Amino acid sequence: MKVQGFVADGYDAVREVFQRLIDDGRETGAGLSVWREGREVVRLSGGWADAGRSRPWRADTLVMPYSLSKVFVALAALAAVREGALALDEPIAKYWPEYGSQGKEAITLRQVLTHRAGQPRFPETAAGLDPLDERGLRESLARAAPEYTPGTSLGEHALTYGHLVDGILRASAATTLGEMFHDVVRPALDLDAWFGVPDDSLERVADLEYADPKWPHRLHAAPWLRIPEGVLDTERTNSREWRQSVFGAANLHTTATAMAGFFAGLTSEDGPVRALLGPHLHTELLSPQVTGFDEVFGTRLTWTLGFVRDRGKIAKGGIGGSAAWWSLRHHHACAYLTRRLDDHSRAAEVAAALGDDLAVVGED
């Protein structure tokens, strides 16, 4: 299948890498976008959007990129901070009293956003809950003791991130994560991205599929992803009910063009992210907050309030192979979004063609 789309002069190597991934069968459906100096210089689509191979991937195909979703959970929380509904460094229990128990009395929003709240997974008491039981999952976190003293260790809050922020927003701002994203964040950033895909966009959503049936069991993060069951089950995640729900840590649905465009304006002093958050919170969002060994990623890294950052990039990836980043060295943004759940070698090869190094972004 011939890759569709365009590349500007100087980006032929990116097209060649993407075409090779399709030709070799390592990719069965993906979108790729690169932005530089405020314009899209690469927009490529390849493979199919559905398991039956009847719908070619298009530039407007939506797909679930798993943990890349967490960026927009963080933005929703920070938008509420700017509105004065809560603060980064006050105890969550001030707003959500039920949460302030079992050693969680002093946990702050900053600790949640930087994955140091001690709740990197749902407790065993949530094992029987449906993944779409939002209330039950929130309450399980409120009742549970942290796995470690908050602030003393580090581990991406793989599935709990969105439910924690949702609980905080409900208690402090009388709103939900979904409402804050769709009413405040999404319009401000002009994003083709959805927590809860609207009816008229469901036909654009790509089906997820495993590259190998054993893929879910090979993940380093597998122990943190077992509760509740179903988040890695493609029969569940390809369902209409899942696509129209809010599972903040994982199920944003978006396009490669939207994500690369977002990252392209991420650091700009006159960009939409700064306009949404204001100068102080914009600086907080992008600044290194904590560096250490992340137990869930299985490597040493630096977290900002929502991103992974190193000397070369500000980035976020998700299990399955999707990733997006802003290159601090080359001043371009890139997003590679895929429906074929595998490792991050495909995005890494695209990054290498651009002169970037994608190490650590996708190891969750």
FENMONOR-V879257 format. One record per pair of residues at least 24 apart in sequence whose C-alpha atoms are under 10 Angstrom apart, sorted by the first residue. I is the first residue (numbers start at 1). J is the second residue. D is the distance in Angstrom with one decimal. If there is no record, write none. Layout:
i: (I	I)
j: (J	J)
d: (D	D)
This chain:
i: (1	1	1	1	1	2	2	2	3	3	3	3	3	3	3	4	4	4	4	4	4	4	4	4	4	5	5	5	5	5	5	5	5	5	5	6	6	6	6	6	6	6	7	7	7	7	7	7	7	8	8	8	8	8	9	9	10	10	11	11	11	11	12	12	13	13	13	13	14	14	14	14	14	14	14	14	15	15	15	15	15	16	16	17	17	17	17	17	17	17	18	18	18	18	18	18	18	18	18	19	19	19	19	21	21	21	21	21	22	22	23	25	26	26	26	26	26	27	27	27	27	27	27	27	28	28	28	28	28	28	28	28	28	29	29	29	29	29	29	29	29	29	29	29	29	29	29	29	30	30	30	30	30	30	30	30	30	30	30	30	30	30	30	30	31	31	31	31	31	31	31	31	31	31	31	31	31	31	31	31	32	32	32	32	32	32	32	32	32	32	32	32	32	32	32	33	33	33	33	33	33	33	33	33	33	33	33	33	33	34	34	34	34	34	34	34	34	34	34	34	34	34	34	34	34	35	35	35	35	35	35	35	35	35	35	35	35	35	35	36	36	36	36	36	36	36	36	36	36	37	37	37	37	37	38	38	38	38	38	39	39	39	40	40	40	40	40	40	40	41	41	42	42	42	43	43	43	43	44	44	44	45	45	46	47	47	48	48	48	49	49	49	49	49	49	49	49	49	50	50	50	50	50	50	50	50	51	51	51	51	51	51	52	55	55	55	56	57	57	57	58	58	58	59	59	59	59	59	60	60	60	60	60	60	60	60	60	61	61	61	61	61	61	61	61	61	61	61	61	62	62	62	62	62	62	62	62	62	62	62	62	62	62	62	62	62	62	62	62	63	63	63	63	63	63	63	63	63	63	63	63	63	63	63	63	63	63	64	64	64	64	64	64	64	64	64	64	64	64	64	64	64	64	64	64	64	64	64	64	65	65	65	65	65	65	65	65	65	65	65	65	65	65	65	65	65	65	65	65	65	66	66	66	66	66	66	66	66	66	66	66	66	66	66	66	66	66	66	67	67	67	67	67	67	67	67	67	67	67	67	67	67	67	67	67	67	67	68	68	68	68	68	68	68	68	68	68	68	68	68	68	68	68	68	68	69	69	69	69	69	69	69	69	69	69	69	69	69	69	69	69	69	70	70	70	70	70	70	70	70	70	70	70	70	70	70	70	70	71	71	71	71	71	71	71	71	71	71	71	72	72	72	72	72	72	72	72	72	72	72	72	73	73	73	73	73	73	73	73	73	73	73	73	73	73	73	73	73	73	74	74	74	74	74	74	74	74	74	74	74	74	74	74	74	75	75	75	75	75	75	75	75	75	75	75	75	75	75	76	76	76	76	76	76	76	76	76	76	76	76	76	76	76	77	77	77	77	77	77	77	77	77	77	77	77	77	78	78	78	78	78	78	78	78	78	78	78	78	79	79	79	79	79	79	79	79	79	80	80	80	80	80	80	80	80	80	81	81	81	81	81	81	82	82	82	82	82	83	83	84	84	85	85	85	85	85	85	86	86	86	86	86	87	88	88	88	88	92	92	92	92	92	92	93	93	93	93	94	94	94	95	95	95	95	95	95	95	96	96	96	96	96	96	96	97	97	98	98	98	98	98	99	99	99	99	99	99	99	99	99	99	99	100	100	100	101	101	101	101	101	102	102	102	102	102	103	103	103	103	103	103	103	104	104	104	104	104	104	104	105	106	106	107	107	107	107	108	108	109	109	109	109	110	110	110	110	110	111	111	111	111	111	111	112	112	112	112	112	112	112	112	112	112	112	113	113	113	113	113	113	113	113	113	113	113	113	113	114	114	114	114	114	114	114	114	114	114	114	114	114	114	114	114	114	115	115	115	115	115	115	115	115	115	115	115	115	115	115	115	115	116	116	116	116	116	116	116	116	116	116	116	116	116	117	117	117	117	117	117	117	117	117	117	117	117	117	117	118	118	118	118	118	118	118	118	118	118	118	118	118	119	119	119	119	119	119	119	119	119	119	119	119	119	119	119	119	119	120	120	120	120	120	120	120	120	120	120	120	120	120	120	120	121	121	121	121	121	121	121	121	121	121	121	121	121	121	121	121	122	122	122	122	122	122	122	122	122	122	122	123	123	123	123	123	124	124	124	125	125	126	126	126	127	127	127	127	128	128	128	129	129	129	130	130	130	130	130	131	131	131	131	131	131	131	131	131	132	132	132	132	132	132	132	132	133	133	134	134	134	134	134	134	134	135	135	135	137	137	137	137	137	138	138	138	138	138	138	138	139	139	139	141	142	151	153	153	153	153	154	154	154	154	154	154	154	154	154	154	154	155	155	155	155	155	155	155	155	155	155	156	156	156	156	156	156	156	156	156	157	157	157	157	158	158	158	158	158	158	158	158	158	158	158	159	159	159	159	159	159	159	159	159	159	160	160	160	160	160	160	160	161	161	161	161	162	162	162	162	162	162	163	163	163	163	164	164	165	165	166	166	166	176	177	177	177	178	178	178	178	184	185	185	185	185	187	188	188	188	188	188	189	189	189	189	189	189	189	189	189	190	190	190	190	191	191	191	191	191	191	191	192	192	192	192	192	192	192	193	193	193	193	193	193	194	194	194	194	194	194	194	194	195	195	195	195	195	195	195	195	195	195	195	195	196	196	196	196	196	196	196	196	196	196	196	197	197	197	197	197	197	197	197	197	197	197	198	198	199	199	199	202	202	202	204	204	204	205	205	205	205	205	205	205	206	206	206	206	206	207	207	207	207	207	207	207	207	208	208	208	208	208	208	208	208	208	208	208	209	209	209	209	209	209	209	209	209	209	209	210	210	210	210	210	210	211	211	211	211	211	211	212	212	212	213	215	215	215	215	216	216	216	216	218	219	219	219	219	219	219	219	219	220	220	220	220	220	220	221	221	221	221	221	221	221	222	222	223	224	224	224	225	232	232	232	234	249	250	250	254	255	255	255	255	256	256	256	256	256	256	256	256	257	257	257	257	258	259	259	259	259	259	259	259	259	260	260	260	260	260	260	260	260	260	261	261	261	261	261	261	262	262	262	262	262	262	263	263	263	263	263	263	263	263	263	263	264	264	264	264	264	264	264	265	265	265	266	266	266	266	267	267	267	267	281	286	287	294	295	296	296	297	297	297	297	297	298	298	298	299	299	299	300	301	301	301	302	307	308	308	308	309	309	310	310	310	312	312	312	313	313	313	313	314	315	315	315	315	316	316	316	316	317	317	317	317	317	317	317	317	318	318	318	318	318	318	319	319	319	319	319	319	320	320	320	320	321	321	321	321	321	321	321	322	322	322	322	323	323	323	323	323	323	324	324	324	324	325	325	325	325	326	327	327	327	327	327	328	329	329	330	330	330	332)
j: (28	46	47	48	56	45	46	47	30	31	44	45	46	47	57	31	43	44	45	46	47	56	57	58	59	31	32	33	42	43	44	45	46	58	59	33	40	41	42	43	44	45	33	34	40	41	42	43	44	34	40	41	42	43	41	42	41	354	41	42	353	354	42	353	350	352	353	354	42	44	349	350	351	352	353	354	42	43	44	350	353	350	353	346	347	349	350	351	352	353	44	45	46	336	346	347	349	350	353	44	45	46	47	46	47	346	349	350	46	47	47	211	211	340	342	345	346	211	338	339	340	341	342	346	53	56	57	209	211	338	339	340	341	53	55	56	57	58	61	63	206	207	208	209	337	338	339	340	56	57	58	59	61	62	63	206	255	256	322	336	337	338	339	340	57	58	59	60	61	62	63	255	256	257	322	335	336	337	338	339	59	255	256	257	259	260	322	324	334	335	336	337	338	347	350	59	255	256	257	258	259	260	261	324	333	334	335	336	337	256	257	259	260	261	263	264	324	325	326	332	333	334	335	336	354	257	259	260	261	262	263	264	265	326	331	332	333	334	335	260	261	264	265	326	330	331	332	333	334	264	265	331	332	333	261	264	265	332	333	261	264	332	257	260	261	264	332	333	334	332	333	257	260	334	256	257	260	335	256	257	336	256	337	338	338	339	206	207	339	203	204	205	206	207	208	338	339	340	204	205	206	207	208	209	238	339	206	207	208	209	339	340	207	203	204	206	206	204	205	206	204	206	255	204	255	256	257	258	192	201	204	205	254	255	256	257	258	201	202	203	204	205	206	253	254	255	256	257	337	192	193	194	197	201	202	203	204	205	206	207	252	253	254	255	256	258	337	338	339	193	204	205	206	207	208	238	243	251	252	253	254	255	256	322	337	338	339	193	194	195	205	206	207	208	237	238	243	250	251	252	253	254	255	318	320	322	337	338	339	208	250	251	252	253	254	255	256	317	318	319	320	321	322	323	324	336	337	338	339	341	158	159	231	232	247	248	249	250	251	252	253	317	318	319	320	321	322	323	156	157	158	159	161	248	249	250	251	252	316	317	318	319	320	322	323	362	364	249	250	251	252	253	259	306	307	315	316	317	318	319	322	323	324	337	362	161	162	193	194	195	247	248	249	250	251	252	253	254	306	316	317	318	113	157	158	159	161	162	248	249	250	251	252	306	307	316	317	318	113	248	249	252	285	305	306	307	315	316	317	162	177	181	185	186	193	194	195	248	249	252	306	113	161	162	163	164	165	166	177	178	180	181	185	195	248	249	250	252	306	109	110	112	113	114	161	162	165	177	181	248	285	305	306	307	113	180	181	184	185	186	273	276	277	281	282	285	305	306	165	166	169	176	177	178	179	180	181	182	183	184	185	186	277	109	110	113	162	165	166	168	169	173	177	180	181	185	109	110	113	185	276	277	278	281	282	284	285	305	180	181	184	185	273	276	277	278	281	168	169	172	173	175	180	184	185	277	109	169	172	173	277	281	276	277	278	280	281	173	277	172	173	168	169	171	172	173	174	168	169	171	172	173	172	112	113	281	284	164	165	167	168	171	172	142	168	171	172	168	171	172	167	168	169	170	171	172	173	142	167	168	169	170	171	172	142	171	139	141	142	143	171	138	139	140	141	142	143	144	145	164	167	168	142	143	145	142	143	144	145	146	142	143	144	145	146	144	145	146	147	148	149	150	142	143	144	145	146	149	150	150	150	151	146	149	150	151	150	151	164	165	168	305	151	284	289	304	305	150	151	154	289	290	305	150	151	156	157	160	161	162	164	165	305	306	156	157	161	162	164	165	285	289	303	304	305	306	307	151	154	155	156	157	161	288	289	290	291	302	303	304	305	306	307	308	150	151	153	154	155	156	157	158	160	161	290	294	303	304	305	306	146	148	149	150	151	152	153	154	155	156	157	290	294	146	147	148	149	150	151	152	153	154	155	156	157	161	164	145	146	147	148	149	150	151	152	153	154	155	156	157	144	145	146	147	148	149	150	154	155	156	157	158	159	160	161	164	224	146	147	148	154	155	156	157	158	159	160	161	224	225	295	296	146	147	155	156	157	158	159	160	161	223	224	225	226	227	228	296	146	157	158	159	160	163	224	225	226	227	228	147	160	224	227	228	226	227	228	227	228	227	228	229	226	227	228	229	227	228	229	227	228	229	227	228	229	230	231	159	227	228	229	230	231	236	242	247	228	230	231	241	242	245	246	247	228	247	162	163	166	167	245	246	247	163	166	167	163	164	167	227	228	162	163	164	165	166	167	168	163	164	167	167	167	290	292	293	294	295	290	291	292	293	294	295	296	297	300	301	303	224	292	293	294	295	296	297	298	299	364	221	224	294	295	296	297	298	303	364	224	225	249	296	221	222	224	225	249	250	296	297	318	319	364	224	225	226	227	228	231	247	248	249	250	224	225	227	247	248	249	250	247	248	249	250	246	247	248	249	250	251	246	247	248	249	248	249	248	249	246	247	248	246	246	247	248	245	246	247	248	276	272	273	276	277	276	272	273	275	276	277	258	261	262	265	271	272	273	275	276	258	261	262	272	254	255	257	258	259	261	262	253	254	255	256	257	258	259	252	253	254	255	258	259	243	244	245	246	251	252	253	254	242	243	244	245	246	247	248	250	251	252	253	254	240	241	242	243	244	245	246	247	251	252	253	240	241	242	243	244	245	246	251	252	253	254	243	244	240	243	244	240	243	244	253	254	255	238	240	243	253	254	255	339	238	253	338	339	340	234	235	237	238	239	338	339	340	232	233	234	235	237	238	320	338	339	340	341	233	234	235	237	238	320	338	339	340	341	342	234	320	339	340	341	342	320	339	340	341	342	343	340	341	342	341	320	341	342	343	319	320	341	342	342	296	297	319	320	342	343	363	364	295	296	297	298	363	364	295	296	297	298	319	363	364	296	364	296	295	296	364	296	319	320	341	341	318	318	319	337	335	336	337	338	322	323	324	334	335	336	337	338	334	335	336	337	335	323	324	325	333	334	335	336	337	323	324	325	326	332	333	334	335	336	324	326	332	333	334	335	324	325	326	333	334	335	314	315	324	325	326	327	332	333	334	335	325	326	327	331	332	333	334	326	332	333	314	325	326	333	314	326	328	331	305	314	314	364	364	363	364	360	361	362	363	364	360	363	364	360	363	364	360	359	360	361	360	361	360	361	362	360	361	359	360	361	356	357	358	356	357	358	361	361	358	360	361	362	358	360	361	362	344	347	358	360	361	362	363	364	343	344	361	362	363	364	343	344	361	362	363	364	344	362	363	364	345	346	347	348	361	362	363	346	347	361	362	347	348	351	358	361	362	351	358	361	362	351	356	358	361	356	351	354	355	356	357	356	355	356	354	355	356	356)
d: (9.9	7.5	6.8	9.5	9.6	9.2	7.3	8.5	10.0	9.8	6.6	5.9	4.8	7.6	9.5	9.7	8.3	5.6	5.2	6.4	9.3	9.7	8.9	8.1	8.8	9.7	9.4	9.8	7.8	5.4	4.5	6.2	8.9	8.9	7.9	9.7	9.6	7.7	5.8	5.5	6.2	9.2	9.3	8.9	8.8	5.7	4.4	6.5	7.7	9.9	8.7	5.1	6.4	9.3	8.4	9.6	9.4	9.9	7.9	7.3	8.5	8.0	9.3	9.3	8.7	9.8	6.1	8.1	8.2	9.4	8.9	6.1	8.5	9.0	5.7	7.1	8.3	9.3	7.6	8.8	9.3	9.4	9.2	8.7	9.8	7.0	6.3	9.8	9.6	7.5	8.1	8.9	7.9	9.9	8.3	9.3	8.7	7.1	10.0	9.3	9.5	7.7	9.8	9.1	9.8	7.2	9.3	9.7	6.7	6.6	9.5	9.8	8.0	8.4	9.0	9.7	7.9	8.7	7.8	8.5	6.5	9.4	9.3	8.0	9.0	10.0	9.2	9.1	9.0	8.2	7.6	6.3	9.9	9.4	10.0	8.1	6.2	9.5	9.8	9.9	8.2	9.1	9.1	9.6	8.7	6.0	5.8	6.6	9.9	6.8	8.8	9.4	8.8	9.9	8.8	9.1	9.6	8.5	9.0	7.1	5.5	4.2	6.4	7.9	7.4	7.6	6.8	8.9	7.9	9.3	9.2	7.3	5.4	8.0	9.6	7.9	5.9	5.4	6.6	9.3	8.7	8.9	5.6	7.3	9.7	8.5	10.0	9.7	7.4	5.8	4.7	6.6	8.8	9.2	8.9	9.1	9.0	5.5	5.2	8.5	8.2	5.9	8.2	9.3	8.1	5.6	5.4	6.8	9.0	8.7	7.7	9.5	6.0	8.0	9.7	8.6	9.6	9.7	9.8	6.9	5.5	4.4	6.6	8.9	9.4	8.5	10.0	6.3	6.4	9.5	8.6	6.1	9.5	9.3	8.9	5.6	5.1	6.5	9.1	9.6	9.2	7.0	9.8	9.9	9.1	6.8	4.7	6.6	9.1	8.0	9.4	7.9	7.4	9.5	8.1	6.9	7.7	9.1	9.7	8.1	8.7	9.8	7.9	8.4	7.6	9.3	9.7	9.2	9.6	9.6	10.0	9.1	10.0	8.9	8.3	7.1	9.9	9.9	9.0	9.3	9.6	9.2	9.9	9.7	9.8	9.8	8.1	9.0	9.0	9.8	8.2	7.3	4.4	6.1	8.6	9.4	7.6	10.0	9.8	8.4	5.6	5.0	7.9	9.0	9.9	8.9	8.5	6.1	7.8	7.2	9.6	10.0	9.3	9.8	9.4	8.9	9.7	9.0	9.7	7.9	8.5	9.9	9.4	9.9	7.3	7.6	7.3	9.8	8.6	9.8	7.0	9.0	8.5	6.1	8.3	8.0	9.0	9.3	9.8	8.7	5.0	5.9	6.5	9.3	7.7	6.0	8.4	9.7	9.8	8.5	8.0	9.1	9.2	8.5	8.6	9.0	5.7	4.6	6.0	9.4	9.3	5.5	4.6	4.9	8.2	9.7	9.0	9.7	9.6	9.4	8.4	5.7	5.3	7.6	7.9	10.0	9.6	8.9	8.1	5.0	5.6	6.5	8.8	9.5	7.1	7.2	6.6	9.7	9.6	9.9	8.3	8.0	8.9	8.0	8.8	9.5	8.6	7.3	5.6	5.7	4.5	6.7	8.9	9.2	9.8	8.7	8.2	8.3	7.6	9.8	7.0	7.1	7.0	7.0	7.8	9.3	9.9	7.6	5.7	7.6	7.6	7.9	5.5	7.6	9.7	9.4	6.5	7.4	8.1	9.7	9.5	9.5	9.5	9.6	9.7	9.1	7.0	3.9	5.8	7.3	8.9	7.9	4.8	6.1	7.7	9.1	7.8	9.6	9.7	9.8	7.4	8.5	9.5	8.8	5.8	5.0	8.1	8.8	7.4	6.1	4.2	6.8	9.5	8.8	9.0	9.2	8.4	8.2	7.3	9.0	8.0	9.9	9.3	9.4	8.9	8.8	5.4	5.1	5.3	8.9	7.6	6.9	7.7	9.8	9.8	9.9	8.9	9.6	9.6	8.9	9.2	6.6	5.9	5.4	6.4	5.2	8.2	9.2	9.8	8.8	8.9	8.1	9.0	9.6	9.1	9.6	7.1	7.1	6.6	5.2	7.0	9.2	8.6	6.6	8.5	8.5	9.5	9.2	9.5	9.6	8.9	9.9	9.9	8.4	5.1	6.6	9.4	7.5	9.8	9.4	9.5	7.3	7.9	8.9	9.6	10.0	9.6	8.3	9.2	8.4	8.2	8.8	7.8	6.1	9.5	9.8	7.1	8.5	7.1	9.0	9.2	7.6	9.6	9.9	6.3	7.4	9.8	9.5	8.2	9.7	9.9	9.4	6.4	9.5	8.9	8.6	8.0	9.8	9.9	9.8	8.5	6.8	5.6	9.1	9.9	9.2	8.0	9.7	7.0	9.8	8.7	8.9	8.2	9.9	9.7	8.4	8.8	8.0	8.5	9.3	8.8	9.4	6.7	8.7	9.1	5.7	5.5	9.2	9.8	7.8	6.3	9.3	9.8	8.3	10.0	8.7	9.8	6.6	8.6	8.4	7.2	9.9	8.0	8.2	9.1	9.8	9.3	9.8	9.6	9.8	9.1	6.9	10.0	7.2	9.0	9.6	8.3	9.0	8.0	9.0	7.6	7.3	10.0	6.9	5.9	9.3	8.8	10.0	7.6	8.8	7.1	9.5	7.9	9.2	10.0	9.2	9.7	9.8	9.8	9.4	8.6	8.5	8.6	6.2	7.5	9.3	7.5	9.1	9.1	9.6	8.8	10.0	8.3	9.6	5.8	5.3	9.0	8.7	8.5	9.6	6.2	7.5	9.7	9.5	9.2	9.7	10.0	9.9	9.9	9.6	6.8	9.1	8.7	9.8	8.9	9.3	9.9	9.9	9.2	8.6	9.6	7.1	8.9	9.0	5.5	5.1	8.9	8.8	7.6	6.5	9.1	8.5	5.3	7.1	9.0	8.6	8.5	9.9	6.1	7.5	9.8	9.4	8.3	9.7	7.6	4.2	6.7	8.6	9.8	9.7	8.9	9.1	7.4	8.7	9.9	7.5	7.0	8.0	7.5	9.7	8.9	7.4	6.6	4.7	7.4	9.1	6.2	6.8	9.8	9.2	7.4	8.2	8.6	9.5	8.8	7.0	6.8	8.4	7.4	9.7	8.2	9.9	9.9	9.5	6.5	8.1	9.1	9.4	9.2	8.1	8.2	9.7	9.8	10.0	8.9	9.8	7.3	7.5	6.6	9.6	9.6	9.7	9.0	9.3	9.5	9.5	8.0	9.6	7.2	9.8	7.6	7.9	8.9	9.7	9.3	8.8	7.6	9.8	9.5	8.5	9.7	9.8	8.9	8.2	5.3	6.1	9.4	9.4	8.2	8.8	7.9	8.8	9.8	9.7	7.2	7.2	9.9	9.3	6.1	6.5	5.6	6.7	8.7	9.8	9.4	8.8	8.7	6.0	5.7	5.0	5.5	8.8	9.8	8.0	9.3	8.9	8.3	9.9	9.0	8.9	10.0	9.0	8.9	5.8	5.0	7.2	6.1	5.1	6.7	7.9	8.2	9.0	9.7	7.3	8.8	8.3	8.0	4.7	6.3	8.8	8.5	8.3	8.9	9.6	8.3	9.8	9.8	8.4	4.7	5.2	5.2	6.5	5.1	7.5	8.4	7.5	7.7	7.9	9.5	8.3	8.6	8.2	5.4	6.2	8.2	10.0	8.6	9.9	8.5	8.9	6.3	9.1	9.5	7.1	8.6	9.1	10.0	8.7	8.0	9.9	8.7	6.0	5.9	3.7	5.9	7.3	6.4	7.9	6.9	9.4	9.3	8.0	9.5	8.9	9.4	8.9	6.3	6.5	6.2	5.9	9.0	8.6	5.3	7.1	8.5	7.3	9.3	9.8	10.0	9.2	9.3	7.4	6.4	9.9	8.0	8.6	8.7	5.9	7.3	9.2	10.0	10.0	7.5	9.2	9.7	7.4	9.0	9.3	9.9	6.7	6.5	9.6	8.2	5.3	5.4	7.3	8.2	7.0	8.0	8.3	6.1	8.0	9.4	6.5	7.4	8.0	9.8	10.0	8.3	5.4	6.8	6.6	7.0	9.5	9.0	8.0	9.2	9.6	9.6	8.6	7.5	7.2	7.9	7.3	9.6	9.6	10.0	7.3	9.1	9.5	9.4	8.2	7.9	8.8	9.8	8.8	7.2	9.3	9.9	9.8	8.5	9.4	5.6	6.7	9.5	8.0	6.3	9.8	9.4	9.7	8.6	9.4	8.7	9.9	8.1	8.2	8.0	8.5	8.7	8.7	6.8	6.6	5.1	6.4	8.3	9.8	9.7	9.8	9.7	9.7	9.3	7.9	4.6	4.8	5.1	7.2	8.7	9.9	9.7	9.4	9.2	6.7	7.5	5.7	7.0	9.9	9.4	7.8	8.4	9.9	8.2	8.1	8.1	9.9	6.6	7.0	6.7	8.4	7.7	9.5	9.8	9.9	7.9	7.7	6.7	9.4	8.4	8.8	8.6	8.2	8.1	5.3	7.1	9.6	9.7	9.8	9.0	8.3	6.6	9.6	9.2	7.0	5.3	9.1	8.6	6.5	4.0	4.7	8.1	9.8	9.2	7.3	6.6	7.6	9.3	9.6	8.5	9.7	9.7	9.6	8.1	9.8	8.1	9.5	7.6	8.9	6.5	9.2	8.2	8.5	9.8	8.9	7.4	9.6	9.9	6.6	7.9	8.1	6.3	10.0	9.7	9.6	7.4	9.4	9.1	5.6	6.8	9.1	7.9	8.8	9.9	8.9	8.6	8.3	9.2	9.6	6.0	8.2	8.7	7.7	8.5	6.0	6.8	9.6	8.7	5.8	8.6	6.6	5.6	4.3	7.1	7.2	8.4	9.1	8.7	9.7	9.0	8.5	5.4	5.2	6.5	9.9	7.9	7.1	6.7	5.3	7.7	7.4	9.5	6.6	4.9	6.6	9.2	9.6	8.8	8.0	5.8	3.7	4.8	5.8	9.0	8.2	7.6	7.9	8.8	9.7	9.3	5.8	4.9	7.8	9.4	9.8	8.5	7.0	9.3	8.9	6.9	9.4	10.0	8.3	7.9	8.0	8.7	9.9	9.8	9.8	8.8	9.8	8.4	7.7	8.6	9.5	9.9	8.1	9.3	8.9	6.6	9.9	8.0	9.3	8.4	5.7	9.0	9.8	6.4	8.7	9.7	9.3	6.0	8.7	7.5	6.5	9.2	8.3	4.6	6.1	7.0	9.3	6.3	9.1	9.9	9.1	9.4	9.7	6.2	5.2	6.0	9.2	7.9	8.4	8.4	5.7	4.8	6.8	9.0	9.5	5.8	5.6	5.6	9.1	9.4	8.1	7.6	9.8	8.8	7.6	6.7	8.8	9.4	9.1	8.8	9.0	10.0	10.0	9.8	8.4	9.6	9.5	9.0	8.6	7.8	9.4	7.2	7.2	7.1	7.7	6.9	8.6	5.4	6.7	8.1	8.9	8.3	5.8	8.8	9.1	8.7	9.9	7.3	9.8	9.9	9.5	9.7	9.6	9.7	9.8	8.1	9.3	8.7	8.7	9.1	7.2	9.8	9.3	9.4	8.4	8.2	5.3	6.1	5.7	9.0	8.7	7.3	9.2	9.5	8.6	9.1	6.7	8.8	8.8	7.8	5.9	8.7	8.9	9.7	6.6	7.4	8.2	8.9	5.4	4.9	4.9	8.4	10.0	9.9	9.9	7.3	8.2	8.6	9.4	9.5	9.4	8.4	9.6	9.6	8.6	8.4	7.4	6.2	5.6	9.2	8.6	5.6	7.5	8.4	8.5	6.4	9.1	8.2	6.5	4.9	8.0	8.9	9.8	8.6	9.1	9.6	7.7	9.2	9.3	8.5	9.5	10.0	9.7	7.9	9.9	9.3	9.3	8.4	6.1	7.7	8.9	8.1	5.2	4.3	9.0	7.2	7.6	7.2	8.0	9.3	8.2	9.9	7.2	9.1	9.8	9.3	8.3	6.8	9.9	9.6	8.9	9.7	9.6	10.0	7.4	7.5	9.0	8.1	8.3	8.4	9.7	9.3	8.6	9.6	6.6	9.5	9.8	9.4	5.9	7.5	8.6	9.6	9.5	9.0	5.4	5.0	8.2	8.1	9.7	8.9	8.1	5.9	8.2	6.9	7.4	8.2	9.9	6.5	7.5	6.1	7.2	8.4	9.8	9.4	7.6	7.2	6.8	9.3	9.9	6.9	9.4	8.9	7.1	9.7	7.9	6.7	9.0	10.0	8.9	7.4	7.1	9.8	9.6	8.9	10.0	9.4	9.6	8.7	9.0	9.7	9.6	9.4	9.2	7.0	9.2	9.4	9.0	8.2	8.5	7.9	8.1	9.9)
